[in-house]
Amino acid sequence: MLVEAAHRLNIQTVILDAPGAPAKQINALHPHVDGSFASADSIRELAKECDVLTYEIEHIDTKVLEEIDGQVEVSCRSQAVAPDKLC
């Protein structure tokens, strides 16, 4: 898991997920964003807190990723990405 490795290296991560999600529990030293990957508003809120935005799921609002690309670096970490997804 990306957040677990980042935590060991003392790299700050901000997680977008449901309250109490496992990734949020691994790195509880920093504030996180409660919300959904499918919510453009949640993704924008996350992007405000980040220099680099990376995701490991293809069920994400790609239109908002295209919108914020350039404001933050957008990086896809999925191994099996659908052809219509920004990556």
Phi and psi restraints in degrees (range 20) as a CNS / XPLOR table:
assign (resid 1 and name C) (resid 2 and name N)
       (resid 2 and name CA) (resid 2 and name C) 1.0 -59.9 20.0 2
assign (resid 2 and name N) (resid 2 and name CA)
       (resid 2 and name C) (resid 3 and name N) 1.0 -43.6 20.0 2
assign (resid 2 and name C) (resid 3 and name N)
       (resid 3 and name CA) (resid 3 and name C) 1.0 -67.1 20.0 2
assign (resid 3 and name N) (resid 3 and name CA)
       (resid 3 and name C) (resid 4 and name N) 1.0 -33.1 20.0 2
assign (resid 3 and name C) (resid 4 and name N)
       (resid 4 and name CA) (resid 4 and name C) 1.0 -65.5 20.0 2
assign (resid 4 and name N) (resid 4 and name CA)
       (resid 4 and name C) (resid 5 and name N) 1.0 -45.3 20.0 2
assign (resid 4 and name C) (resid 5 and name N)
       (resid 5 and name CA) (resid 5 and name C) 1.0 -65.5 20.0 2
assign (resid 5 and name N) (resid 5 and name CA)
       (resid 5 and name C) (resid 6 and name N) 1.0 -41.4 20.0 2
assign (resid 5 and name C) (resid 6 and name N)
       (resid 6 and name CA) (resid 6 and name C) 1.0 -63.4 20.0 2
assign (resid 6 and name N) (resid 6 and name CA)
       (resid 6 and name C) (resid 7 and name N) 1.0 -40.6 20.0 2
assign (resid 6 and name C) (resid 7 and name N)
       (resid 7 and name CA) (resid 7 and name C) 1.0 -61.3 20.0 2
assign (resid 7 and name N) (resid 7 and name CA)
       (resid 7 and name C) (resid 8 and name N) 1.0 -41.9 20.0 2
assign (resid 7 and name C) (resid 8 and name N)
       (resid 8 and name CA) (resid 8 and name C) 1.0 -64.1 20.0 2
assign (resid 8 and name N) (resid 8 and name CA)
       (resid 8 and name C) (resid 9 and name N) 1.0 -27.1 20.0 2
assign (resid 8 and name C) (resid 9 and name N)
       (resid 9 and name CA) (resid 9 and name C) 1.0 -94.1 20.0 2
assign (resid 9 and name N) (resid 9 and name CA)
       (resid 9 and name C) (resid 10 and name N) 1.0 6.9 20.0 2
assign (resid 9 and name C) (resid 10 and name N)
       (resid 10 and name CA) (resid 10 and name C) 1.0 61.5 20.0 2
assign (resid 10 and name N) (resid 10 and name CA)
       (resid 10 and name C) (resid 11 and name N) 1.0 36.2 20.0 2
assign (resid 10 and name C) (resid 11 and name N)
       (resid 11 and name CA) (resid 11 and name C) 1.0 -97.1 20.0 2
assign (resid 11 and name N) (resid 11 and name CA)
       (resid 11 and name C) (resid 12 and name N) 1.0 126.1 20.0 2
assign (resid 11 and name C) (resid 12 and name N)
       (resid 12 and name CA) (resid 12 and name C) 1.0 -70.5 20.0 2
assign (resid 12 and name N) (resid 12 and name CA)
       (resid 12 and name C) (resid 13 and name N) 1.0 132.1 20.0 2
assign (resid 12 and name C) (resid 13 and name N)
       (resid 13 and name CA) (resid 13 and name C) 1.0 -125.7 20.0 2
assign (resid 13 and name N) (resid 13 and name CA)
       (resid 13 and name C) (resid 14 and name N) 1.0 148.8 20.0 2
assign (resid 13 and name C) (resid 14 and name N)
       (resid 14 and name CA) (resid 14 and name C) 1.0 -123.5 20.0 2
assign (resid 14 and name N) (resid 14 and name CA)
       (resid 14 and name C) (resid 15 and name N) 1.0 123.8 20.0 2
assign (resid 14 and name C) (resid 15 and name N)
       (resid 15 and name CA) (resid 15 and name C) 1.0 -105.5 20.0 2
assign (resid 15 and name N) (resid 15 and name CA)
       (resid 15 and name C) (resid 16 and name N) 1.0 135.3 20.0 2
assign (resid 15 and name C) (resid 16 and name N)
       (resid 16 and name CA) (resid 16 and name C) 1.0 -102.4 20.0 2
assign (resid 16 and name N) (resid 16 and name CA)
       (resid 16 and name C) (resid 17 and name N) 1.0 114.1 20.0 2
assign (resid 16 and name C) (resid 17 and name N)
       (resid 17 and name CA) (resid 17 and name C) 1.0 -171.2 20.0 2
assign (resid 17 and name N) (resid 17 and name CA)
       (resid 17 and name C) (resid 18 and name N) 1.0 -179.3 20.0 2
assign (resid 17 and name C) (resid 18 and name N)
       (resid 18 and name CA) (resid 18 and name C) 1.0 -66.8 20.0 2
assign (resid 18 and name N) (resid 18 and name CA)
       (resid 18 and name C) (resid 19 and name N) 1.0 154.0 20.0 2
assign (resid 18 and name C) (resid 19 and name N)
       (resid 19 and name CA) (resid 19 and name C) 1.0 -55.6 20.0 2
assign (resid 19 and name N) (resid 19 and name CA)
       (resid 19 and name C) (resid 20 and name N) 1.0 137.8 20.0 2
assign (resid 19 and name C) (resid 20 and name N)
       (resid 20 and name CA) (resid 20 and name C) 1.0 77.6 20.0 2
assign (resid 20 and name N) (resid 20 and name CA)
       (resid 20 and name C) (resid 21 and name N) 1.0 10.3 20.0 2
assign (resid 20 and name C) (resid 21 and name N)
       (resid 21 and name CA) (resid 21 and name C) 1.0 -60.7 20.0 2
assign (resid 21 and name N) (resid 21 and name CA)
       (resid 21 and name C) (resid 22 and name N) 1.0 147.1 20.0 2
assign (resid 21 and name C) (resid 22 and name N)
       (resid 22 and name CA) (resid 22 and name C) 1.0 -54.4 20.0 2
assign (resid 22 and name N) (resid 22 and name CA)
       (resid 22 and name C) (resid 23 and name N) 1.0 -41.0 20.0 2
assign (resid 22 and name C) (resid 23 and name N)
       (resid 23 and name CA) (resid 23 and name C) 1.0 -62.9 20.0 2
assign (resid 23 and name N) (resid 23 and name CA)
       (resid 23 and name C) (resid 24 and name N) 1.0 -35.4 20.0 2
assign (resid 23 and name C) (resid 24 and name N)
       (resid 24 and name CA) (resid 24 and name C) 1.0 -67.8 20.0 2
assign (resid 24 and name N) (resid 24 and name CA)
       (resid 24 and name C) (resid 25 and name N) 1.0 -31.0 20.0 2
assign (resid 24 and name C) (resid 25 and name N)
       (resid 25 and name CA) (resid 25 and name C) 1.0 -74.7 20.0 2
assign (resid 25 and name N) (resid 25 and name CA)
       (resid 25 and name C) (resid 26 and name N) 1.0 -29.7 20.0 2
assign (resid 25 and name C) (resid 26 and name N)
       (resid 26 and name CA) (resid 26 and name C) 1.0 -65.1 20.0 2
assign (resid 26 and name N) (resid 26 and name CA)
       (resid 26 and name C) (resid 27 and name N) 1.0 -42.9 20.0 2
assign (resid 26 and name C) (resid 27 and name N)
       (resid 27 and name CA) (resid 27 and name C) 1.0 -121.6 20.0 2
assign (resid 27 and name N) (resid 27 and name CA)
       (resid 27 and name C) (resid 28 and name N) 1.0 81.2 20.0 2
assign (resid 27 and name C) (resid 28 and name N)
       (resid 28 and name CA) (resid 28 and name C) 1.0 -92.4 20.0 2
assign (resid 28 and name N) (resid 28 and name CA)
       (resid 28 and name C) (resid 29 and name N) 1.0 9.7 20.0 2
assign (resid 28 and name C) (resid 29 and name N)
       (resid 29 and name CA) (resid 29 and name C) 1.0 -82.2 20.0 2
assign (resid 29 and name N) (resid 29 and name CA)
       (resid 29 and name C) (resid 30 and name N) 1.0 -16.3 20.0 2
assign (resid 29 and name C) (resid 30 and name N)
       (resid 30 and name CA) (resid 30 and name C) 1.0 -123.6 20.0 2
assign (resid 30 and name N) (resid 30 and name CA)
       (resid 30 and name C) (resid 31 and name N) 1.0 153.3 20.0 2
assign (resid 30 and name C) (resid 31 and name N)
       (resid 31 and name CA) (resid 31 and name C) 1.0 -68.4 20.0 2
assign (resid 31 and name N) (resid 31 and name CA)
       (resid 31 and name C) (resid 32 and name N) 1.0 149.4 20.0 2
assign (resid 31 and name C) (resid 32 and name N)
       (resid 32 and name CA) (resid 32 and name C) 1.0 -123.9 20.0 2
assign (resid 32 and name N) (resid 32 and name CA)
       (resid 32 and name C) (resid 33 and name N) 1.0 174.7 20.0 2
assign (resid 32 and name C) (resid 33 and name N)
       (resid 33 and name CA) (resid 33 and name C) 1.0 -110.2 20.0 2
assign (resid 33 and name N) (resid 33 and name CA)
       (resid 33 and name C) (resid 34 and name N) 1.0 123.7 20.0 2
assign (resid 33 and name C) (resid 34 and name N)
       (resid 34 and name CA) (resid 34 and name C) 1.0 -86.1 20.0 2
assign (resid 34 and name N) (resid 34 and name CA)
       (resid 34 and name C) (resid 35 and name N) 1.0 125.9 20.0 2
assign (resid 34 and name C) (resid 35 and name N)
       (resid 35 and name CA) (resid 35 and name C) 1.0 168.8 20.0 2
assign (resid 35 and name N) (resid 35 and name CA)
       (resid 35 and name C) (resid 36 and name N) 1.0 -164.6 20.0 2
assign (resid 35 and name C) (resid 36 and name N)
       (resid 36 and name CA) (resid 36 and name C) 1.0 -119.8 20.0 2
assign (resid 36 and name N) (resid 36 and name CA)
       (resid 36 and name C) (resid 37 and name N) 1.0 146.9 20.0 2
assign (resid 36 and name C) (resid 37 and name N)
       (resid 37 and name CA) (resid 37 and name C) 1.0 -63.8 20.0 2
assign (resid 37 and name N) (resid 37 and name CA)
       (resid 37 and name C) (resid 38 and name N) 1.0 -25.1 20.0 2
assign (resid 37 and name C) (resid 38 and name N)
       (resid 38 and name CA) (resid 38 and name C) 1.0 -86.0 20.0 2
assign (resid 38 and name N) (resid 38 and name CA)
       (resid 38 and name C) (resid 39 and name N) 1.0 -4.2 20.0 2
assign (resid 38 and name C) (resid 39 and name N)
       (resid 39 and name CA) (resid 39 and name C) 1.0 -95.9 20.0 2
assign (resid 39 and name N) (resid 39 and name CA)
       (resid 39 and name C) (resid 40 and name N) 1.0 117.5 20.0 2
assign (resid 39 and name C) (resid 40 and name N)
       (resid 40 and name CA) (resid 40 and name C) 1.0 -60.1 20.0 2
assign (resid 40 and name N) (resid 40 and name CA)
       (resid 40 and name C) (resid 41 and name N) 1.0 -39.1 20.0 2
assign (resid 40 and name C) (resid 41 and name N)
       (resid 41 and name CA) (resid 41 and name C) 1.0 -63.9 20.0 2
assign (resid 41 and name N) (resid 41 and name CA)
       (resid 41 and name C) (resid 42 and name N) 1.0 -40.9 20.0 2
assign (resid 41 and name C) (resid 42 and name N)
       (resid 42 and name CA) (resid 42 and name C) 1.0 -64.9 20.0 2
assign (resid 42 and name N) (resid 42 and name CA)
       (resid 42 and name C) (resid 43 and name N) 1.0 -40.8 20.0 2
assign (resid 42 and name C) (resid 43 and name N)
       (resid 43 and name CA) (resid 43 and name C) 1.0 -65.9 20.0 2
assign (resid 43 and name N) (resid 43 and name CA)
       (resid 43 and name C) (resid 44 and name N) 1.0 -41.4 20.0 2
assign (resid 43 and name C) (resid 44 and name N)
       (resid 44 and name CA) (resid 44 and name C) 1.0 -62.4 20.0 2
assign (resid 44 and name N) (resid 44 and name CA)
       (resid 44 and name C) (resid 45 and name N) 1.0 -41.8 20.0 2
assign (resid 44 and name C) (resid 45 and name N)
       (resid 45 and name CA) (resid 45 and name C) 1.0 -61.6 20.0 2
assign (resid 45 and name N) (resid 45 and name CA)
       (resid 45 and name C) (resid 46 and name N) 1.0 -42.7 20.0 2
assign (resid 45 and name C) (resid 46 and name N)
       (resid 46 and name CA) (resid 46 and name C) 1.0 -62.3 20.0 2
assign (resid 46 and name N) (resid 46 and name CA)
       (resid 46 and name C) (resid 47 and name N) 1.0 -45.5 20.0 2
assign (resid 46 and name C) (resid 47 and name N)
       (resid 47 and name CA) (resid 47 and name C) 1.0 -60.7 20.0 2
assign (resid 47 and name N) (resid 47 and name CA)
       (resid 47 and name C) (resid 48 and name N) 1.0 -31.5 20.0 2
assign (resid 47 and name C) (resid 48 and name N)
       (resid 48 and name CA) (resid 48 and name C) 1.0 -63.4 20.0 2
assign (resid 48 and name N) (resid 48 and name CA)
       (resid 48 and name C) (resid 49 and name N) 1.0 -24.6 20.0 2
assign (resid 48 and name C) (resid 49 and name N)
       (resid 49 and name CA) (resid 49 and name C) 1.0 -95.7 20.0 2
assign (resid 49 and name N) (resid 49 and name CA)
       (resid 49 and name C) (resid 50 and name N) 1.0 -1.8 20.0 2
assign (resid 49 and name C) (resid 50 and name N)
       (resid 50 and name CA) (resid 50 and name C) 1.0 -126.3 20.0 2
assign (resid 50 and name N) (resid 50 and name CA)
       (resid 50 and name C) (resid 51 and name N) 1.0 153.2 20.0 2
assign (resid 50 and name C) (resid 51 and name N)
       (resid 51 and name CA) (resid 51 and name C) 1.0 -93.8 20.0 2
assign (resid 51 and name N) (resid 51 and name CA)
       (resid 51 and name C) (resid 52 and name N) 1.0 -32.5 20.0 2
assign (resid 51 and name C) (resid 52 and name N)
       (resid 52 and name CA) (resid 52 and name C) 1.0 -130.1 20.0 2
assign (resid 52 and name N) (resid 52 and name CA)
       (resid 52 and name C) (resid 53 and name N) 1.0 133.5 20.0 2
assign (resid 52 and name C) (resid 53 and name N)
       (resid 53 and name CA) (resid 53 and name C) 1.0 -115.1 20.0 2
assign (resid 53 and name N) (resid 53 and name CA)
       (resid 53 and name C) (resid 54 and name N) 1.0 120.9 20.0 2
assign (resid 53 and name C) (resid 54 and name N)
       (resid 54 and name CA) (resid 54 and name C) 1.0 -127.9 20.0 2
assign (resid 54 and name N) (resid 54 and name CA)
       (resid 54 and name C) (resid 55 and name N) 1.0 148.8 20.0 2
assign (resid 54 and name C) (resid 55 and name N)
       (resid 55 and name CA) (resid 55 and name C) 1.0 -139.1 20.0 2
assign (resid 55 and name N) (resid 55 and name CA)
       (resid 55 and name C) (resid 56 and name N) 1.0 153.0 20.0 2
assign (resid 55 and name C) (resid 56 and name N)
       (resid 56 and name CA) (resid 56 and name C) 1.0 -121.2 20.0 2
assign (resid 56 and name N) (resid 56 and name CA)
       (resid 56 and name C) (resid 57 and name N) 1.0 22.2 20.0 2
assign (resid 56 and name C) (resid 57 and name N)
       (resid 57 and name CA) (resid 57 and name C) 1.0 -140.6 20.0 2
assign (resid 57 and name N) (resid 57 and name CA)
       (resid 57 and name C) (resid 58 and name N) 1.0 143.4 20.0 2
assign (resid 57 and name C) (resid 58 and name N)
       (resid 58 and name CA) (resid 58 and name C) 1.0 -92.8 20.0 2
assign (resid 58 and name N) (resid 58 and name CA)
       (resid 58 and name C) (resid 59 and name N) 1.0 -2.1 20.0 2
assign (resid 58 and name C) (resid 59 and name N)
       (resid 59 and name CA) (resid 59 and name C) 1.0 -90.3 20.0 2
assign (resid 59 and name N) (resid 59 and name CA)
       (resid 59 and name C) (resid 60 and name N) 1.0 69.9 20.0 2
assign (resid 59 and name C) (resid 60 and name N)
       (resid 60 and name CA) (resid 60 and name C) 1.0 -138.3 20.0 2
assign (resid 60 and name N) (resid 60 and name CA)
       (resid 60 and name C) (resid 61 and name N) 1.0 150.5 20.0 2
assign (resid 60 and name C) (resid 61 and name N)
       (resid 61 and name CA) (resid 61 and name C) 1.0 -70.8 20.0 2
assign (resid 61 and name N) (resid 61 and name CA)
       (resid 61 and name C) (resid 62 and name N) 1.0 99.9 20.0 2
assign (resid 61 and name C) (resid 62 and name N)
       (resid 62 and name CA) (resid 62 and name C) 1.0 -73.3 20.0 2
assign (resid 62 and name N) (resid 62 and name CA)
       (resid 62 and name C) (resid 63 and name N) 1.0 -24.6 20.0 2
assign (resid 62 and name C) (resid 63 and name N)
       (resid 63 and name CA) (resid 63 and name C) 1.0 -63.0 20.0 2
assign (resid 63 and name N) (resid 63 and name CA)
       (resid 63 and name C) (resid 64 and name N) 1.0 -41.1 20.0 2
assign (resid 63 and name C) (resid 64 and name N)
       (resid 64 and name CA) (resid 64 and name C) 1.0 -70.6 20.0 2
assign (resid 64 and name N) (resid 64 and name CA)
       (resid 64 and name C) (resid 65 and name N) 1.0 -31.0 20.0 2
assign (resid 64 and name C) (resid 65 and name N)
       (resid 65 and name CA) (resid 65 and name C) 1.0 -63.3 20.0 2
assign (resid 65 and name N) (resid 65 and name CA)
       (resid 65 and name C) (resid 66 and name N) 1.0 -42.5 20.0 2
assign (resid 65 and name C) (resid 66 and name N)
       (resid 66 and name CA) (resid 66 and name C) 1.0 -64.1 20.0 2
assign (resid 66 and name N) (resid 66 and name CA)
       (resid 66 and name C) (resid 67 and name N) 1.0 -36.7 20.0 2
assign (resid 66 and name C) (resid 67 and name N)
       (resid 67 and name CA) (resid 67 and name C) 1.0 -65.2 20.0 2
assign (resid 67 and name N) (resid 67 and name CA)
       (resid 67 and name C) (resid 68 and name N) 1.0 -42.8 20.0 2
assign (resid 67 and name C) (resid 68 and name N)
       (resid 68 and name CA) (resid 68 and name C) 1.0 -89.7 20.0 2
assign (resid 68 and name N) (resid 68 and name CA)
       (resid 68 and name C) (resid 69 and name N) 1.0 -12.1 20.0 2
assign (resid 68 and name C) (resid 69 and name N)
       (resid 69 and name CA) (resid 69 and name C) 1.0 -59.6 20.0 2
assign (resid 69 and name N) (resid 69 and name CA)
       (resid 69 and name C) (resid 70 and name N) 1.0 125.0 20.0 2
assign (resid 69 and name C) (resid 70 and name N)
       (resid 70 and name CA) (resid 70 and name C) 1.0 110.8 20.0 2
assign (resid 70 and name N) (resid 70 and name CA)
       (resid 70 and name C) (resid 71 and name N) 1.0 -31.7 20.0 2
assign (resid 70 and name C) (resid 71 and name N)
       (resid 71 and name CA) (resid 71 and name C) 1.0 -82.5 20.0 2
assign (resid 71 and name N) (resid 71 and name CA)
       (resid 71 and name C) (resid 72 and name N) 1.0 -38.7 20.0 2
assign (resid 71 and name C) (resid 72 and name N)
       (resid 72 and name CA) (resid 72 and name C) 1.0 -135.4 20.0 2
assign (resid 72 and name N) (resid 72 and name CA)
       (resid 72 and name C) (resid 73 and name N) 1.0 160.3 20.0 2
assign (resid 72 and name C) (resid 73 and name N)
       (resid 73 and name CA) (resid 73 and name C) 1.0 -77.3 20.0 2
assign (resid 73 and name N) (resid 73 and name CA)
       (resid 73 and name C) (resid 74 and name N) 1.0 129.4 20.0 2
assign (resid 73 and name C) (resid 74 and name N)
       (resid 74 and name CA) (resid 74 and name C) 1.0 -107.7 20.0 2
assign (resid 74 and name N) (resid 74 and name CA)
       (resid 74 and name C) (resid 75 and name N) 1.0 124.7 20.0 2
assign (resid 74 and name C) (resid 75 and name N)
       (resid 75 and name CA) (resid 75 and name C) 1.0 -133.2 20.0 2
assign (resid 75 and name N) (resid 75 and name CA)
       (resid 75 and name C) (resid 76 and name N) 1.0 126.6 20.0 2
assign (resid 75 and name C) (resid 76 and name N)
       (resid 76 and name CA) (resid 76 and name C) 1.0 -90.9 20.0 2
assign (resid 76 and name N) (resid 76 and name CA)
       (resid 76 and name C) (resid 77 and name N) 1.0 134.0 20.0 2
assign (resid 76 and name C) (resid 77 and name N)
       (resid 77 and name CA) (resid 77 and name C) 1.0 -114.3 20.0 2
assign (resid 77 and name N) (resid 77 and name CA)
       (resid 77 and name C) (resid 78 and name N) 1.0 10.9 20.0 2
assign (resid 77 and name C) (resid 78 and name N)
       (resid 78 and name CA) (resid 78 and name C) 1.0 -78.9 20.0 2
assign (resid 78 and name N) (resid 78 and name CA)
       (resid 78 and name C) (resid 79 and name N) 1.0 144.1 20.0 2
assign (resid 78 and name C) (resid 79 and name N)
       (resid 79 and name CA) (resid 79 and name C) 1.0 -88.0 20.0 2
assign (resid 79 and name N) (resid 79 and name CA)
       (resid 79 and name C) (resid 80 and name N) 1.0 -23.0 20.0 2
assign (resid 79 and name C) (resid 80 and name N)
       (resid 80 and name CA) (resid 80 and name C) 1.0 -129.3 20.0 2
assign (resid 80 and name N) (resid 80 and name CA)
       (resid 80 and name C) (resid 81 and name N) 1.0 89.6 20.0 2
assign (resid 80 and name C) (resid 81 and name N)
       (resid 81 and name CA) (resid 81 and name C) 1.0 -103.1 20.0 2
assign (resid 81 and name N) (resid 81 and name CA)
       (resid 81 and name C) (resid 82 and name N) 1.0 134.7 20.0 2
assign (resid 81 and name C) (resid 82 and name N)
       (resid 82 and name CA) (resid 82 and name C) 1.0 -63.4 20.0 2
assign (resid 82 and name N) (resid 82 and name CA)
       (resid 82 and name C) (resid 83 and name N) 1.0 148.0 20.0 2
assign (resid 82 and name C) (resid 83 and name N)
       (resid 83 and name CA) (resid 83 and name C) 1.0 -61.1 20.0 2
assign (resid 83 and name N) (resid 83 and name CA)
       (resid 83 and name C) (resid 84 and name N) 1.0 -24.1 20.0 2
assign (resid 83 and name C) (resid 84 and name N)
       (resid 84 and name CA) (resid 84 and name C) 1.0 -92.4 20.0 2
assign (resid 84 and name N) (resid 84 and name CA)
       (resid 84 and name C) (resid 85 and name N) 1.0 11.8 20.0 2
assign (resid 84 and name C) (resid 85 and name N)
       (resid 85 and name CA) (resid 85 and name C) 1.0 -98.4 20.0 2
assign (resid 85 and name N) (resid 85 and name CA)
       (resid 85 and name C) (resid 86 and name N) 1.0 142.6 20.0 2
assign (resid 85 and name C) (resid 86 and name N)
       (resid 86 and name CA) (resid 86 and name C) 1.0 -70.5 20.0 2
assign (resid 86 and name N) (resid 86 and name CA)
       (resid 86 and name C) (resid 87 and name N) 1.0 122.9 20.0 2
